[in-house]
Amino acid sequence: MSTAQARLNHILAALPEAELSRWLPDLELIDLPLGYVLYEAGEVDEFVYFPTTVIVSLLYVMKNGDSAELAVVGNDGIVGVSLFMGGNTTTSRAVVQNAGKGYRLAAPAMKREFDRAGPVMNVLLRYTQALIAQMSQTAGCNRHHELDKQLCRWLLLSLDRLPDNELAMSQELLAKMLGIVPASGVSDVVAKLQTAGLVTYADGNITVLDRPGLEEMSCECYEVVKKEYQRLLPVRVAA
């Protein structure tokens, strides 16, 4: 594995060469299929994950099975922050919402690197702050903004974390992301964006046709989250 491959993930890209070189023997590149669960709520995490071409959704799941998305993680970040923050478990579920690849690092290696402090701890803590900001903004967005604006915000955040403008997403999974009940209601939300010429949706694939238009229709939450990530993690590729 080369450092160039690893640097497709922006957390790994932010590490000094000496630190990343030390990580390389422990990093494992894996395929992450659509719907794959990286961890369930309450489970002790055995790995942390550094997505490169995959999008992972962090979900809070109710006892009745209903869920609400807390945040999306892609090539901007890391899945499993509770492991190095000392909690070991979390109340959320991490599930792949767009298939792709990512690196994983075993828990002991992650804890060892975090405990070395220095630049590794700094990057991970700044990312965690950005992730908390996204979660907070998502909570407010889900409470106060219309579903079509939420979908625009979600699409833009996801696209910022992928190498292209297409997402593989079933209506059922999309409904879970947005908390739409029943799931069939998601077609009305997507249809509004299609009518506006912003996206196409066919065979479980969403393709963005007009990104500036999508940004215009989105609520302010997208820009708030984007700017916070850029402030805390300037290596992240801007939209």
Secondary structure, DSSP 8 states (H G I E B T S, - for coil): --HHHHTTSHHHHTS-HHHHHHHGGG-EEEEE-TT-EEE-TT---SEEEEESS-EEEEEEE-TTS-EEEEEEESTT--B-HHHHHT----SSEEEEEE-EEEEEEEHHHHHHHHHT-HHHHHHHHHHHHHHHHHHHHHHHHHHHS-HHHHHHHHHHHHHTTSSSSEEE--HHHHHHHHT-SSGGGHHHHHHHHHHTTSEEEETTEEEES-HHHHHHHS-THHHHHHHHHHHH-TTS---
